[in-house]
């Protein structure tokens, strides 16, 4: 019995072993290429800035210090920026998902009479846009300048994300489920809420993550439309802090004080990246199981 099992095993040829070994080496190199920059930012944020500039910081911190983190934590604007960004991200993502589902579901239905013209209309927006100045004039005419709605409603629907969700609805939800739901007396809205959406958790998690990261990293919209600094998102607050510390170091008359401020400004570059990145890194593991499955959905032709 044991001999029979051994004889049924497929022996790897020399070419297969070389191929497997090459794959392992390439994957290790790619892993290093992706992980090392993040690791460098982490250790640089704790290292002496002069050592970083001299290129001595490579794999571990040198002369560890937490001064830059203390500087950030003690600034009230950081916590205001965090609060604003969380509000913009959560509220914006919910609105994004609402409009994306409302657009993707009817466009996935073959019985939707004007599906073709609507698709053409939406696809045109992927190739042409009004530009910054006309968009600003429109936002101003609507009275949305310096309000949270200019950040949230401006990108309420991503056509690209809508197409991904539409493809999932068309290719992953069996038509027989709709027939069964109709026989049970369900209308289109009930079928969407009770059948389609529960079966679409992978694609919804991926698209929600795309939207959330977009809102979390967005600073340009706030830079253009916000005048009240109390409404600044975290990214813009970090930018303002870095610029203010750099300006203070330039205006210093005392060389020792100027040197300390320059060091602090250099450290703030790295610590601010960590402060802005950590929440996203904490969130990702909770939706990883959906992300791995849903990230390939866009490759399915709809």
Buried (B, 14 or more C-beta within 10 A) or exposed (E): EEEEEEEEEEEEEEEEEEEEEEEEEEEEEEEEEEEEEEEBBBBBBBBBBBBBEEEEBEEEBBEEBEBBBEBBEEBEBBEBBBEBBBBBBEBBBEBBBEBBBEBBBBBBBEEEEEBEEBBEEBEEEEEEEEEEEEBBEEBEEEEBBBBBBBBBBBBBBBBEBBBBBBBBBBEBBEEEEBEEBEEEEBEBEEBBEEBBBEBBBBBBBBBBBBBBBBBBBBBEBBEBBBEEEEBBBBBBBBBBBBEBBBEBBEEBEEEEEBBBBBBBBBBBBBBBBBBBBEBBEEBEEEBEEBBEBBBEBBEEEB
